[in-house]
Structures are given as structure tokens and as C-alpha cells.
Amino acid sequence: MIRERRTLLGCLIVLIFSTQYCLAEIFSSIAQMETMVTTERQLADKLDLYIAAQQERVEFINSYVSRLEVLAADAAEHGILHPAAAFLHTVALSVELDDLMNFLSSFQEPEQRLDDLVAFREQQTLPDKTDLKGAAIAIARLQDVYKITADQFAEGKLCDRPSNDLESEADRPSLTISDSFTVANQLFDAEQVNESIDWFDLVLERCAAIAEIELDEEDQGQDLDEGQDLECEASVIATSLTRIAYANYLRGNTTGAILQTAEALAFDETNQEALMFLKIYFGHTASEDEDVAADSSATEEGEAQNKQSSQEGKEGAAWDPKSFYGTYNRDIFRTLCRADSPNIRDSKLDTNLRCRLSSSNDDFGKISPINVEELDNFPEVKVFRNFLSAAEADYLVAEGLKHLKRSTVVHPASLANSSKDEQEEFDLKAVLTSRTAKTAWLNHDHSDVTAAIIRRAQRATGLDLNNDHAEPMQMGNYGIGGHYDPHFDFFSMEHSKPSFGYQWKDERLATFMIYLTDVEEGGATVFVRRNLTVFPRKGDVLFWYNMDRDGNGHEDTLHAGCPVLLGSKWVMNLWIKADGQELIRPCGITSDARPIPIMLL
């Protein structure tokens, strides 16, 4: 209180001495003294405005500080492994921080601009609008793969499995109406219109429920919740209705879009987006009236084509055609990620598979044999159980943290002569849609630990990992809804050749992937053409050959990293080159030639 009074006194002194009045001789004239009353009133009014502005500023800052404190406390107690919690932190440090900075900069007093806050923000690595968009897209991806509605996600409820030991309902992070509105708008602006509708509907449903409760409270003479009123202000409802209407327009329901947009304008008649869309809808309707006769003969044919396309998409939707990875059954991909259909894999594929101990035919292997679990024979896929100790896994994670950068995908040959901006745009699109992760690279001789791991990997696989016969170790950490869309690890197919120029010595004969963390929910590695699912287990290695015996890429190695539903997924990829393995794993004449026994197994 004393500080506030001193601040106001200082402001009063500044205002007084900055006026143009001459203070001399006023007391000697009653007429001039009477003007002081008006001056005092004006000064009081100015100070009232100043106090109101300061109070508004303090309340705004206090609100943001309270938000950060609540998020920090929840993170300290429960972590941020839940995707809803991660989204809330992203919102707080991106758009909400932007709002705070814009609010503070709107005041003209330079001493109040909190320059130290600006400097602090510039020095930190904070999420930006791209991160927020990526987080919203990741939420939609989790909904799609794991069958989660917007209402369930907003309540923090990720799955209904009996084995699910997620935190109690009271501890689960939840999204407010404002948060849900943010998700919806981010998806809509990212041109994922259909995915946004579930969230806009949720906003309208919750606002309708609040309006009903407030009506009852008003009838009972109770105080209304101003915070909920702000979340459901007219502009929020109008925008939600407008964008739902646009989705209906895209589906061909122009009349319904017009009616919903008119409803939106009833809430906010100045909504520019609604007015713009309305002109488009009426223009489209007029055009339709003119073309009805001309199009009538083609209607049945068009509907048949649409029905066929829809059915094809449902049965086996292809990934982005630009990826050139061909088609795969999207429904089976979802089923594999959820692992909710144990009979999806043909039992005949598991014939002659076994679990065994491998001594690697050396003295060390006899003392500490490797646990091998065979998962498939064509392509050869196996798991080395408990390959790393917990301490080794934790060490690799700690080293990876020091060097993490945004993941990219190998640039296709079509980008060989493209500009840096075009390649960066390709990378950004990839990280938002096809690979949500960050990576770091470690050389084999990075430390005694990494060198020992490489030696052990060589004994386990029987392949030569010395010198240039294997790529550096790639550490990967998956973010909110972290995933990697179906892809090949090899380069030999014409469409998958890298932009740096294909050479046989660079070909990836095999993949040696170590799981460095357990993942609470999701994050499986799936082979979409073999109906094979492998869930991460800390210390285990997933190993497979990317190449057929005839030296060509094995297309059944098409694999994907399922979205991480809950937890943090760390992996280490070691790609073993074909160069140097000719005598260890000789080629056959045909792709299904009888495997030649690996020398060291």
C-alpha cells in the first residue's frame, strides 16, 4: 500500500509539473482560485483513469502469473507426459505470452514496458505459433488413431483399457472452453477443417450448458461466473458456427451453410469471416441454379465415382502421394497402433519363429548370451531383449538432450537442385505432418559407453559396424503425439533415392533400433504390410533387414512409429550399410533365396 501511494504521489508530481499553468500569484485572485476547482477535478479524473489502467494491467499480469503457477505446480506433481498437459503449456508460452506482451506494449509509459521480460523471452527457447499448430495437429492425429472424441480429450481421458493406470480423474489435465476453441481454430487454419468440427461442436455444447446453468442461477438470484461468460462471448459462438457452416459447404450442403452462417451473424453481425463466406455461398447457389440442367446427366455418374473413391479411402487410404511409399490400409494401421485386435496377423506368418539365446560364438557371448525373439522371417525381424542396461539407456538420453534438433526426413531426389527455402519448407511440412520428433547424432566413438554398445551390436547382428560400414547413432525423441508416418529405411527404389545422390555403399542393409524409454501408452513400431506391432520396452532392440537377398529393397519393411499417446519416447537408430557386408551376408539370386547363415550367430 505504501509503495502504491508513493507511485501515485510521484505520478501526481509529474503531472503537476508537466502542466502549462503558471503557479505564481494564483492565491491573490479569487477568480483564478475558482479555476483551481476545475483543475482539481480534471486532475482527479486523469488519476482515476491512470489507476484504472494500472489495476487492469496488474489484474491481467496476475491472471497470467496464476496460470503459469498452476501449470508449473501440476507439472511438478504429475509431469507433462499427458498430451493435454503438453498442449496447455504450449498455449501458455506461445499465444498467451503474445497476448500479455501485446497488452503491455499498448501502454505508452516506457518505464512500464517490462524490457527485462522482452529480453528474457528473446533469450529462451519458447514455443511459437508453429509449435501451437503442430500440437493441435498432433491432438487430431491422436484422436484419429486411438478413437478419442474431443470431449474425451478435453477431459483428459485418453483410453478405456482396463489395464490403463493413468492418473485419477481428479489429477488428469483438462481443457477449458477457451483451450478447446484454440484447438479448433488451429486445426481450421491448418486446413484440417473436418478435424476442427468436433472441437467447435464441443465449444458450442459447453457454452449451451453454461447458458442453461446461468439461466437457472439468475432465476435463483445467484451470482454468475464472469470467466465462463468471457469464454462464451458472442464472437466465440459466432466463429464456431461460421466455421462449422464452412465445413458443411465443403461437403456440398450450401443451404445448410447459409442457414448456419445467418445464425452466426445473429450472435455477431460484424463477423467479417461470416460475411465473406455468405457472399461465397450465395454466389455458389446462383451458379448452381444456372448449371442444374447441364449437370443433371452427370450426377449419377459423379455420385458413383464419389462413392467408389470414398470406399477405396475407407478400405486403404494412401499416405501423402508425394511420399511415393504406395498404399496401405489405414484402418489396419490404426488397429495395429491400438493393438486391439489380436487376430489381425495371419498365424501362418508365425510358423517356425522361436525365442532363443545367442552366444555369438565367442567367449563373451557364452558368459552373457543375447535374448533373441524372432518376429518375422520375410523380412527378417527380431527383438534383442534387455540389450541395454537402464543406466546405459539413461546415459544415451542425457547425451541426446544436449544436441537435440528438429527432425527432418531424407530429401527426395526431386529436391536435389531446390533452394534452401524450399528444402526448409519441406522439412517444416514433414515435422508437422509426417514426423513429429527431434533428433541428435552421436559418433560411435563418442564415449566408452557408445563404443561398447557398437561392439555389442556387432556381436548381436554378426554384421561389420566398423569404420564407414554404419551411420552415426541417431537419437530421437518424440513430442506431442510424436510419430513417424509409414516409410522405408532403404534408398534403392527409384522414388526413394535421396537428394544427395544414391550409391550402393550408402544403402541401408539393416536397421538396429534401441528403445531407450518405456512408453505408457502408444508409440508402437508397426510393419503395416505384415500386420506386426512391437511396443517400446526400455533396453530392447528391434532389428530387421531392409534388403532382399537379391540386393533390392524389401517393400514389406514399410513401417511406422505410432503416435505417442502418453509418455516420452526415446529411441536410438543405427543404420547398417550394405557396404562391407558382402562376405558376411552374401546376396542370393532371387529375393526369396534361402538365407545364408550369419557367420557370427
C-alpha positions as semicolon CSV with decimal commas, in nm:
position;residue;x (nm);y (nm);z (nm)
1;M;0,000;0,000;0,000
2;I;0,283;0,241;0,088
3;R;0,453;0,166;-0,244
4;E;0,127;0,228;-0,434
5;R;0,079;0,565;-0,258
6;R;0,438;0,667;-0,339
7;T;0,383;0,566;-0,702
8;L;0,065;0,772;-0,724
9;L;0,233;1,066;-0,549
10;G;0,519;1,051;-0,800
11;C;0,272;1,042;-1,090
12;L;0,086;1,338;-0,938
13;I;0,408;1,540;-0,914
14;V;0,495;1,458;-1,276
15;L;0,151;1,561;-1,397
16;I;0,157;1,885;-1,198
17;F;0,499;1,995;-1,318
18;S;0,419;1,898;-1,676
19;T;0,119;2,136;-1,697
20;Q;0,139;2,470;-1,873
21;Y;-0,024;2,666;-1,587
22;C;0,174;2,942;-1,419
23;L;0,156;2,876;-1,045
24;A;0,259;3,228;-0,936
25;E;0,007;3,476;-0,797
26;I;-0,297;3,244;-0,819
27;F;-0,368;3,287;-0,447
28;S;-0,401;3,664;-0,492
29;S;-0,711;3,641;-0,709
30;I;-1,035;3,473;-0,605
31;A;-1,137;3,435;-0,972
32;Q;-0,821;3,248;-1,050
33;M;-0,857;3,044;-0,733
34;E;-1,201;2,933;-0,855
35;T;-1,040;2,783;-1,168
36;M;-0,841;2,557;-0,937
37;V;-1,159;2,363;-0,858
38;T;-1,196;2,269;-1,225
39;T;-0,827;2,183;-1,247
40;E;-0,851;1,962;-0,940
41;R;-1,147;1,777;-1,088
42;Q;-0,964;1,724;-1,417
43;L;-0,654;1,607;-1,234
44;A;-0,859;1,365;-1,024
45;D;-1,023;1,229;-1,340
46;K;-0,682;1,176;-1,502
47;L;-0,554;0,997;-1,194
48;D;-0,867;0,780;-1,179
49;L;-0,803;0,673;-1,538
50;Y;-0,439;0,606;-1,456
51;I;-0,534;0,398;-1,151
52;A;-0,789;0,202;-1,355
53;A;-0,529;0,133;-1,624
54;Q;-0,277;0,020;-1,365
55;Q;-0,533;-0,206;-1,199
56;E;-0,628;-0,357;-1,534
57;R;-0,263;-0,418;-1,610
58;V;-0,197;-0,576;-1,270
59;E;-0,507;-0,796;-1,296
60;F;-0,402;-0,912;-1,643
61;I;-0,049;-0,994;-1,525
62;N;-0,179;-1,162;-1,209
63;S;-0,410;-1,377;-1,418
64;Y;-0,119;-1,490;-1,637
65;V;0,109;-1,546;-1,337
66;S;-0,161;-1,759;-1,171
67;R;-0,192;-1,959;-1,492
68;L;0,184;-2,025;-1,501
69;E;0,195;-2,116;-1,131
70;V;-0,089;-2,367;-1,169
71;L;0,074;-2,524;-1,475
72;A;0,414;-2,540;-1,302
73;A;0,264;-2,698;-0,991
74;D;0,076;-2,958;-1,194
75;A;0,391;-3,034;-1,394
76;A;0,595;-3,077;-1,075
77;E;0,341;-3,321;-0,936
78;H;0,225;-3,508;-1,247
79;G;0,477;-3,422;-1,523
80;I;0,383;-3,314;-1,875
81;L;0,365;-3,655;-2,040
82;H;-0,010;-3,623;-2,091
83;P;-0,074;-3,462;-2,433
84;A;-0,340;-3,231;-2,292
85;A;-0,091;-3,102;-2,034
86;A;0,172;-3,051;-2,303
87;F;-0,079;-2,857;-2,511
88;L;-0,169;-2,629;-2,219
89;H;0,199;-2,545;-2,162
90;T;0,240;-2,474;-2,535
91;V;-0,057;-2,236;-2,531
92;A;0,067;-2,056;-2,218
93;L;0,414;-1,991;-2,359
94;S;0,305;-1,900;-2,713
95;V;-0,025;-1,722;-2,779
96;E;-0,097;-1,631;-2,416
97;L;0,251;-1,483;-2,376
98;D;0,197;-1,298;-2,705
99;D;-0,129;-1,157;-2,564
100;L;0,050;-1,041;-2,249
101;M;0,329;-0,872;-2,443
102;N;0,083;-0,702;-2,678
103;F;-0,125;-0,584;-2,382
104;L;0,175;-0,436;-2,204
105;S;0,310;-0,268;-2,517
106;S;-0,024;-0,090;-2,566
107;F;0,062;0,135;-2,270
108;Q;0,266;0,440;-2,353
109;E;0,471;0,478;-2,035
110;P;0,819;0,350;-2,129
111;E;0,906;0,262;-1,771
112;Q;0,614;0,017;-1,766
113;R;0,711;-0,186;-2,072
114;L;0,899;-0,452;-1,879
115;D;1,201;-0,452;-2,105
116;D;1,356;-0,725;-1,893
117;L;1,063;-0,953;-1,984
118;V;1,122;-0,886;-2,352
119;A;1,493;-0,966;-2,312
120;F;1,413;-1,280;-2,113
121;R;1,181;-1,405;-2,382
122;E;1,438;-1,349;-2,654
123;Q;1,696;-1,549;-2,460
124;Q;1,472;-1,853;-2,405
125;T;1,366;-2,133;-2,636
126;L;0,990;-2,098;-2,613
127;P;0,714;-2,248;-2,828
128;D;0,582;-2,029;-3,108
129;K;0,274;-2,034;-3,330
130;T;0,419;-2,315;-3,540
131;D;0,454;-2,527;-3,226
132;L;0,094;-2,450;-3,132
133;K;-0,028;-2,554;-3,477
134;G;0,180;-2,871;-3,456
135;A;0,036;-2,951;-3,113
136;A;-0,321;-2,913;-3,241
137;I;-0,248;-3,132;-3,543
138;A;-0,095;-3,390;-3,309
139;I;-0,412;-3,390;-3,098
140;A;-0,620;-3,456;-3,409
141;R;-0,381;-3,738;-3,503
142;L;-0,422;-3,899;-3,159
143;Q;-0,799;-3,871;-3,192
144;D;-0,791;-4,039;-3,532
145;V;-0,562;-4,329;-3,443
146;Y;-0,686;-4,403;-3,091
147;K;-1,057;-4,321;-3,137
148;I;-1,072;-4,032;-2,891
149;T;-1,351;-3,775;-2,913
150;A;-1,291;-3,406;-2,848
151;D;-1,499;-3,431;-2,530
152;Q;-1,290;-3,721;-2,401
153;F;-0,963;-3,549;-2,481
154;A;-1,076;-3,221;-2,322
155;E;-1,147;-3,418;-2,003
156;G;-0,802;-3,576;-2,019
157;K;-0,949;-3,921;-2,079
158;L;-0,726;-4,097;-2,332
159;C;-0,845;-4,458;-2,330
160;D;-1,081;-4,704;-2,165
161;R;-0,849;-5,003;-2,131
162;P;-0,890;-5,193;-1,802
163;S;-0,511;-5,209;-1,779
164;N;-0,479;-4,837;-1,811
165;D;-0,327;-4,699;-1,490
166;L;-0,338;-4,331;-1,585
167;E;-0,369;-4,081;-1,306
168;S;-0,705;-4,047;-1,134
169;E;-0,980;-3,838;-1,286
170;A;-0,910;-3,554;-1,044
171;D;-0,544;-3,543;-1,149
172;R;-0,600;-3,557;-1,525
173;P;-0,528;-3,230;-1,710
174;S;-0,834;-3,087;-1,882
175;L;-0,900;-2,824;-2,145
176;T;-1,129;-2,527;-2,085
177;I;-1,373;-2,390;-2,341
178;S;-1,109;-2,136;-2,440
179;D;-0,848;-2,411;-2,484
180;S;-1,090;-2,617;-2,693
181;F;-1,164;-2,312;-2,907
182;T;-0,791;-2,269;-2,963
183;V;-0,754;-2,631;-3,077
184;A;-1,047;-2,590;-3,315
185;N;-0,914;-2,269;-3,470
186;Q;-0,561;-2,406;-3,509
187;L;-0,693;-2,710;-3,694
188;F;-0,919;-2,498;-3,913
189;D;-0,635;-2,260;-4,002
190;A;-0,415;-2,563;-4,080
191;E;-0,679;-2,665;-4,337
192;Q;-0,785;-2,964;-4,129
193;V;-1,145;-2,848;-4,143
194;N;-1,316;-3,182;-4,076
195;E;-1,095;-3,243;-3,772
196;S;-1,181;-2,899;-3,632
197;I;-1,559;-2,954;-3,634
198;D;-1,557;-3,194;-3,337
199;W;-1,390;-2,919;-3,131
200;F;-1,618;-2,638;-3,248
201;D;-1,917;-2,858;-3,164
202;L;-1,770;-2,915;-2,818
203;V;-1,735;-2,537;-2,765
204;L;-2,100;-2,481;-2,859
205;E;-2,222;-2,770;-2,643
206;R;-2,035;-2,644;-2,336
207;C;-2,146;-2,286;-2,390
208;A;-2,508;-2,402;-2,425
209;A;-2,473;-2,595;-2,099
210;I;-2,329;-2,289;-1,923
211;A;-2,609;-2,068;-2,058
212;E;-2,865;-2,311;-1,917
213;I;-2,692;-2,317;-1,577
214;E;-2,665;-1,938;-1,568
215;L;-3,032;-1,906;-1,651
216;D;-3,115;-2,123;-1,351
217;E;-2,875;-1,929;-1,126
218;E;-3,022;-1,598;-1,242
219;D;-3,372;-1,723;-1,158
220;Q;-3,242;-1,815;-0,812
221;G;-3,069;-1,480;-0,764
222;Q;-2,715;-1,626;-0,760
223;D;-2,402;-1,453;-0,890
224;L;-2,292;-1,551;-1,242
225;D;-1,941;-1,669;-1,337
226;E;-1,784;-1,386;-1,538
227;G;-1,495;-1,609;-1,654
228;Q;-1,730;-1,852;-1,825
229;D;-1,918;-1,560;-1,983
230;L;-1,591;-1,442;-2,140
231;E;-1,519;-1,789;-2,276
232;C;-1,863;-1,799;-2,436
233;E;-1,885;-1,442;-2,560
234;A;-2,078;-1,378;-2,882
235;S;-1,769;-1,372;-3,105
236;V;-1,667;-1,723;-2,991
237;I;-2,010;-1,867;-3,069
238;A;-2,030;-1,681;-3,400
239;T;-1,688;-1,802;-3,513
240;S;-1,770;-2,161;-3,417
241;L;-2,097;-2,155;-3,611
242;T;-1,930;-1,986;-3,909
243;R;-1,658;-2,245;-3,939
244;I;-1,894;-2,540;-3,889
245;A;-2,104;-2,390;-4,168
246;Y;-1,800;-2,373;-4,394
247;A;-1,736;-2,744;-4,336
248;N;-2,093;-2,815;-4,445
249;Y;-2,034;-2,606;-4,755
250;L;-1,728;-2,812;-4,842
251;R;-1,942;-3,125;-4,808
252;G;-2,188;-2,984;-5,061
253;N;-2,455;-2,860;-4,819
254;T;-2,468;-2,497;-4,932
255;T;-2,819;-2,433;-4,799
256;G;-2,726;-2,561;-4,455
257;A;-2,412;-2,346;-4,462
258;I;-2,617;-2,034;-4,538
259;L;-2,859;-2,103;-4,251
260;Q;-2,580;-2,167;-4,000
261;T;-2,391;-1,855;-4,111
262;A;-2,705;-1,648;-4,067
263;E;-2,731;-1,790;-3,715
264;A;-2,371;-1,688;-3,653
265;L;-2,442;-1,331;-3,766
266;A;-2,732;-1,318;-3,522
267;F;-2,472;-1,351;-3,245
268;D;-2,215;-1,118;-3,404
269;E;-2,335;-0,917;-3,702
270;T;-1,985;-0,772;-3,756
271;N;-1,813;-1,111;-3,801
272;Q;-1,614;-1,047;-4,119
273;E;-1,545;-1,413;-4,189
274;A;-1,917;-1,495;-4,177
275;L;-1,999;-1,206;-4,411
276;M;-1,728;-1,316;-4,655
277;F;-1,841;-1,679;-4,657
278;L;-2,203;-1,575;-4,701
279;K;-2,117;-1,399;-5,028
280;I;-1,939;-1,714;-5,146
281;Y;-2,237;-1,933;-5,059
282;F;-2,493;-1,712;-5,235
283;G;-2,266;-1,688;-5,538
284;H;-2,229;-2,065;-5,543
285;T;-2,607;-2,110;-5,516
286;A;-2,669;-1,880;-5,811
287;S;-2,411;-2,068;-6,015
288;E;-2,574;-2,398;-5,923
289;D;-2,914;-2,275;-6,043
290;E;-2,765;-2,194;-6,382
291;D;-2,590;-2,529;-6,417
292;V;-2,860;-2,763;-6,286
293;A;-2,983;-2,870;-6,629
294;A;-2,632;-2,915;-6,769
295;D;-2,514;-3,120;-6,473
296;S;-2,818;-3,344;-6,425
297;S;-2,696;-3,608;-6,669
298;A;-2,360;-3,635;-6,490
299;T;-2,498;-3,650;-6,137
300;E;-2,543;-4,026;-6,111
301;E;-2,200;-4,094;-6,261
302;G;-2,036;-3,844;-6,025
303;E;-2,209;-3,990;-5,722
304;A;-2,095;-4,338;-5,823
305;Q;-1,737;-4,217;-5,857
306;N;-1,752;-4,038;-5,522
307;K;-1,894;-4,349;-5,357
308;Q;-1,620;-4,563;-5,509
309;S;-1,348;-4,315;-5,402
310;S;-1,492;-4,296;-5,054
311;Q;-1,498;-4,674;-5,026
312;E;-1,140;-4,701;-5,151
313;G;-1,028;-4,441;-4,897
314;K;-1,206;-4,627;-4,620
315;E;-1,056;-4,962;-4,717
316;G;-0,700;-4,845;-4,767
317;A;-0,626;-4,475;-4,771
318;A;-0,283;-4,390;-4,905
319;W;-0,039;-4,163;-4,731
320;D;0,060;-3,836;-4,899
321;P;0,118;-3,934;-5,265
322;K;0,434;-3,721;-5,267
323;S;0,591;-3,972;-5,031
324;F;0,583;-4,238;-5,307
325;Y;0,554;-4,510;-5,045
326;G;0,244;-4,656;-5,206
327;T;-0,085;-4,752;-5,049
328;Y;-0,154;-4,929;-4,726
329;N;-0,469;-4,997;-4,530
330;R;-0,516;-4,700;-4,299
331;D;-0,769;-4,887;-4,086
332;I;-0,523;-5,170;-4,032
333;F;-0,257;-4,913;-3,939
334;R;-0,486;-4,774;-3,669
335;T;-0,569;-5,124;-3,546
336;L;-0,200;-5,215;-3,526
337;C;-0,125;-4,899;-3,325
338;R;-0,408;-4,970;-3,083
339;A;-0,330;-5,344;-3,068
340;D;-0,699;-5,405;-3,004
341;S;-0,736;-5,694;-3,249
342;P;-0,502;-5,982;-3,155
343;N;-0,601;-6,194;-3,456
344;I;-0,515;-5,937;-3,722
345;R;-0,187;-6,114;-3,809
346;D;-0,211;-6,439;-4,003
347;S;-0,091;-6,719;-3,774
348;K;0,081;-6,883;-4,073
349;L;0,331;-6,596;-4,073
350;D;0,450;-6,704;-3,727
351;T;0,544;-7,056;-3,835
352;N;0,898;-7,157;-3,739
353;L;0,954;-6,844;-3,529
354;R;1,128;-6,902;-3,198
355;C;1,287;-6,743;-2,894
356;R;1,646;-6,838;-2,818
357;L;1,971;-6,742;-2,652
358;S;2,252;-6,644;-2,889
359;S;2,609;-6,681;-2,773
360;S;2,752;-6,512;-3,085
361;N;3,012;-6,793;-3,098
362;D;3,259;-6,606;-2,879
363;D;3,369;-6,628;-2,517
364;F;3,190;-6,308;-2,417
365;G;2,865;-6,434;-2,569
366;K;2,891;-6,757;-2,370
367;I;2,915;-6,559;-2,048
368;S;2,638;-6,314;-2,143
369;P;2,420;-6,455;-2,424
370;I;2,172;-6,233;-2,605
371;N;1,797;-6,299;-2,577
372;V;1,661;-6,320;-2,933
373;E;1,290;-6,321;-3,016
374;E;1,210;-6,381;-3,383
375;L;0,905;-6,187;-3,507
376;D;0,908;-6,249;-3,883
377;N;1,107;-6,444;-4,140
378;F;1,036;-6,249;-4,458
379;P;1,152;-5,983;-4,396
380;E;1,376;-6,094;-4,112
381;V;1,258;-5,908;-3,800
382;K;1,371;-5,985;-3,446
383;V;1,398;-5,832;-3,099
384;F;1,706;-5,847;-2,878
385;R;1,559;-5,835;-2,527
386;N;1,734;-5,639;-2,249
387;F;2,017;-5,543;-2,482
388;L;2,094;-5,224;-2,285
389;S;2,100;-5,173;-1,911
390;A;1,882;-4,899;-1,763
391;A;2,195;-4,696;-1,684
392;E;2,317;-4,716;-2,046
393;A;1,975;-4,611;-2,176
394;D;1,961;-4,316;-1,937
395;Y;2,311;-4,212;-2,041
396;L;2,217;-4,205;-2,410
397;V;1,906;-3,998;-2,334
398;A;2,114;-3,749;-2,136
399;E;2,367;-3,721;-2,420
400;G;2,090;-3,683;-2,677
401;L;1,931;-3,400;-2,481
402;K;2,245;-3,192;-2,529
403;H;2,222;-3,196;-2,908
404;L;1,852;-3,224;-2,999
405;K;1,736;-3,052;-3,320
406;R;1,411;-3,065;-3,514
407;S;1,382;-3,388;-3,712
408;T;1,386;-3,389;-4,088
409;V;1,331;-3,662;-4,343
410;V;1,570;-3,756;-4,620
411;H;1,511;-3,518;-4,909
412;P;1,393;-3,695;-5,224
413;A;1,596;-3,666;-5,543
414;S;1,341;-3,413;-5,674
415;L;1,477;-3,161;-5,421
416;A;1,839;-3,205;-5,526
417;N;1,851;-2,870;-5,708
418;S;1,597;-2,685;-5,494
419;S;1,667;-2,375;-5,290
420;K;1,736;-2,374;-4,916
421;D;1,395;-2,215;-4,853
422;E;1,220;-2,492;-5,047
423;Q;1,406;-2,758;-4,851
424;E;1,323;-2,587;-4,519
425;E;0,956;-2,569;-4,621
426;F;0,969;-2,941;-4,700
427;D;1,121;-3,007;-4,355
428;L;0,859;-2,795;-4,177
429;K;0,573;-2,973;-4,351
430;A;0,734;-3,306;-4,267
431;V;0,768;-3,227;-3,895
432;L;0,405;-3,108;-3,877
433;T;0,252;-3,397;-4,069
434;S;0,480;-3,696;-4,117
435;R;0,749;-3,694;-3,848
436;T;0,694;-3,522;-3,513
437;A;1,024;-3,565;-3,332
438;K;1,364;-3,416;-3,256
439;T;1,694;-3,589;-3,323
440;A;2,062;-3,578;-3,233
441;W;2,361;-3,762;-3,378
442;L;2,641;-3,932;-3,185
443;N;2,955;-4,085;-3,334
444;H;3,041;-4,443;-3,246
445;D;3,346;-4,326;-3,051
446;H;3,154;-4,052;-2,870
447;S;3,240;-4,220;-2,540
448;D;3,343;-4,552;-2,391
449;V;2,972;-4,630;-2,344
450;T;2,881;-4,576;-2,709
451;A;3,187;-4,771;-2,827
452;A;3,086;-5,065;-2,605
453;I;2,730;-5,054;-2,743
454;I;2,860;-5,067;-3,100
455;R;3,078;-5,370;-3,019
456;R;2,780;-5,544;-2,860
457;A;2,560;-5,460;-3,160
458;Q;2,820;-5,612;-3,390
459;R;2,816;-5,936;-3,188
460;A;2,434;-5,944;-3,187
461;T;2,389;-5,890;-3,561
462;G;2,704;-6,055;-3,689
463;L;2,750;-5,758;-3,924
464;D;3,051;-5,533;-3,966
465;L;2,991;-5,198;-3,790
466;N;3,349;-5,077;-3,807
467;N;3,479;-4,774;-3,995
468;D;3,226;-4,648;-4,251
469;H;3,003;-4,955;-4,252
470;A;2,734;-4,799;-4,031
471;E;2,594;-4,449;-3,995
472;P;2,640;-4,248;-3,674
473;M;2,389;-4,322;-3,399
474;Q;2,072;-4,116;-3,432
475;M;1,894;-4,028;-3,107
476;G;1,525;-3,948;-3,142
477;N;1,268;-3,805;-2,901
478;Y;0,901;-3,782;-2,997
479;G;0,690;-3,482;-2,895
480;I;0,314;-3,433;-2,850
481;G;0,150;-3,713;-3,046
482;G;0,502;-3,792;-3,172
483;H;0,501;-4,025;-3,469
484;Y;0,665;-4,117;-3,798
485;D;0,440;-4,199;-4,093
486;P;0,493;-4,524;-4,288
487;H;0,827;-4,517;-4,469
488;F;1,120;-4,725;-4,587
489;D;1,470;-4,703;-4,446
490;F;1,637;-4,809;-4,771
491;F;1,707;-4,592;-5,076
492;S;1,730;-4,836;-5,367
493;M;1,383;-4,778;-5,516
494;E;1,380;-4,509;-5,782
495;H;1,129;-4,290;-5,598
496;S;1,309;-4,313;-5,261
497;K;1,656;-4,221;-5,379
498;P;1,792;-3,935;-5,167
499;S;1,879;-3,590;-5,299
500;F;2,247;-3,634;-5,206
501;G;2,284;-3,893;-5,483
502;Y;2,235;-4,267;-5,449
503;Q;2,531;-4,501;-5,420
504;W;2,528;-4,866;-5,321
505;K;2,776;-4,808;-5,041
506;D;2,521;-4,576;-4,872
507;E;2,238;-4,830;-4,888
508;R;2,086;-4,924;-4,552
509;L;2,105;-5,302;-4,535
510;A;1,958;-5,325;-4,186
511;T;1,807;-5,116;-3,906
512;F;1,912;-5,158;-3,542
513;M;1,672;-4,955;-3,324
514;I;1,712;-4,938;-2,946
515;Y;1,420;-4,833;-2,726
516;L;1,563;-4,606;-2,456
517;T;1,243;-4,549;-2,256
518;D;0,921;-4,724;-2,171
519;V;0,610;-4,555;-2,313
520;E;0,294;-4,558;-2,102
521;E;0,053;-4,563;-2,397
522;G;0,105;-4,575;-2,774
523;G;0,433;-4,528;-2,956
524;A;0,448;-4,878;-3,109
525;T;0,653;-4,960;-3,417
526;V;0,429;-5,126;-3,677
527;F;0,501;-5,302;-4,005
528;V;0,183;-5,214;-4,192
529;R;0,215;-5,480;-4,463
530;R;0,298;-5,761;-4,220
531;N;0,038;-5,674;-3,953
532;L;0,316;-5,667;-3,695
533;T;0,320;-5,448;-3,382
534;V;0,615;-5,400;-3,147
535;F;0,570;-5,188;-2,834
536;P;0,867;-4,998;-2,687
537;R;1,039;-5,153;-2,389
538;K;1,338;-4,983;-2,235
539;G;1,663;-5,156;-2,327
540;D;1,517;-5,373;-2,606
541;V;1,639;-5,362;-2,968
542;L;1,418;-5,401;-3,275
543;F;1,629;-5,530;-3,565
544;W;1,534;-5,601;-3,924
545;Y;1,684;-5,632;-4,271
546;N;1,571;-5,368;-4,520
547;M;1,712;-5,551;-4,823
548;D;1,606;-5,868;-5,000
549;R;1,865;-6,134;-5,070
550;D;1,888;-6,014;-5,432
551;G;2,002;-5,671;-5,313
552;N;1,675;-5,486;-5,368
553;G;1,473;-5,305;-5,104
554;H;1,214;-5,521;-4,928
555;E;0,882;-5,340;-4,965
556;D;0,725;-5,532;-4,676
557;T;0,957;-5,340;-4,443
558;L;0,721;-5,042;-4,478
559;H;0,699;-4,937;-4,115
560;A;0,577;-4,652;-3,897
561;G;0,612;-4,508;-3,549
562;C;0,263;-4,487;-3,398
563;P;0,168;-4,163;-3,220
564;V;0,278;-4,144;-2,856
565;L;-0,044;-4,124;-2,658
566;L;0,108;-4,086;-2,311
567;G;0,471;-4,061;-2,214
568;S;0,803;-3,975;-2,376
569;K;0,952;-4,199;-2,641
570;W;1,328;-4,210;-2,691
571;V;1,494;-4,434;-2,950
572;M;1,842;-4,477;-3,092
573;N;1,864;-4,572;-3,461
574;L;2,172;-4,734;-3,603
575;W;2,153;-4,790;-3,979
576;I;2,394;-5,056;-4,101
577;K;2,523;-5,009;-4,454
578;A;2,534;-5,275;-4,725
579;D;2,892;-5,180;-4,798
580;G;3,129;-5,411;-4,613
581;Q;2,876;-5,689;-4,554
582;E;2,925;-5,875;-4,885
583;L;3,115;-6,168;-4,734
584;I;2,912;-6,178;-4,413
585;R;2,571;-6,177;-4,580
586;P;2,618;-6,267;-4,948
587;C;2,343;-6,188;-5,196
588;G;2,117;-6,455;-5,340
589;I;1,991;-6,487;-5,697
590;T;1,627;-6,415;-5,606
591;S;1,459;-6,202;-5,341
592;D;1,339;-6,508;-5,150
593;A;1,661;-6,704;-5,180
594;R;1,732;-6,932;-4,887
595;P;1,903;-6,724;-4,618
596;I;2,272;-6,788;-4,581
597;P;2,354;-6,836;-4,211
598;I;2,504;-6,530;-4,047
599;M;2,866;-6,609;-3,965
600;L;2,869;-6,499;-3,605
601;L;2,526;-6,618;-3,491
